[in-house]
């Protein structure tokens, strides 16, 4: 018999986007946690001045915020920050960029002139592997620019890669100290008990994440299963589109009609199979049962188990 998520609740960590946004929107303690995380990102003290929201006010702390944007002060500059915590991929990038454009538009047109001074930055703290992580850098920063250079310097996307942070911190206590407020977000219950026990901010985070895990009223506005299905559908579409483009290109290069058809079929098939593997890996991380995973990816349980064994996937 498979173990369902309901039978064995998953320990919620701050590395989940929705959990993080609930934690840091929960009053003064949440603000302290957020300032510590952003201090690590900006590498200098950050003061959270105001939480900005495009949604109706929530009635209780345990309701889910879909967005997290706030006005902060970094040294002498004001920064509008929109924050996401993800295992990032193309589907999530498109979804979040659409929001960032709306966020930038709303916050630059206030007042008598367009705001060209306040930095509007989307901070993506990426847990897990990411197709955007093409180097060993801990942080990448992208601005609006053309071939001659930056044309809008107050609109940016910053990506921080936690897997690279962990690699750098592995044998360096100094680096581990520097990034401890990012690393704490990904610790499970057992490891969290021993994680920087004398650090006041870590202790605040521990108390808040334990409180959230014990709160029976904490609910998802979009369940992990629904989110996985929506992302799976998007990835399938992108895989088919990419496969078709690759197939057409291959067929043209070969110069025969048969090559076009074969290339399209191979490209679509390879793209679909790879994305099914990625989706299964993400759902395993959510402690979803084989039965539930099979329903999302539209395979039987034996096929799912075969993919897990073949690709050595783990939760």
Helices and strands as residue ranges (DSSP letters): H 17-24, H 28-42, E 46-52, E 69-74, E 77-86, H 90-108, E 119-126, E 139-146, E 149-161, H 162-169, H 173-178, H 180-183, G 184-186, H 189-193, H 200-213, H 224-254, H 257-285, H 290-297, H 301-310
